Amino acid sequence: MRNLAKCLIGAGVACLLTANAFAQNFTYKTTVIPSGPISVPNLGEVEFLPTPLATANGSGVGTDIVLANVRVNQDPNTLTAINVPYTVNLTIDGVNTRAINFVLGGNLAPGQANTTNTMISGLPWTFNSGGVDFVVSYISFTPPGSMTTTTNGALAAHVLCVPEPGSMALLGVGLLPMLGLIRRRK
């Protein structure tokens, strides 16, 4: 019984130590180029709204983050095809920055927005920061509504943080006493 208690304590300590390593909080923010409202033909106007500094947790299965919101400020006065290139600069933990290039396409018309978004380059993105591997991938575009609906669209990315191998080794070392206990019982 004493051996079981020792094993459980060792495993518990290992799990607590590695849980902290797996809880990968990170900060992120975006800027969008061009900034501010963008005129489209026939008196239309769209705008990309960057994400201010925010905190997220990318451990486990990862997390989804908003790269930018998209808003139609002014519907054009007639059905208008749009082709708006833009860049989202994503900064993670204040030092790792990546330019992601898109084209907003589709049609705008009075009272309606039928837009598409095409990523040209920049994702997926893999980098290491502080001993943690980050994997960033583009996941979705929610189109904006027309000016009359006042519904913003959004660009989203998925961020996954993979802990360093040392954390996994620490967990394994903490669980070794359990193996010895199981072997002794056989």
Disulfide bonds with the S-S distance in Angstrom:
none
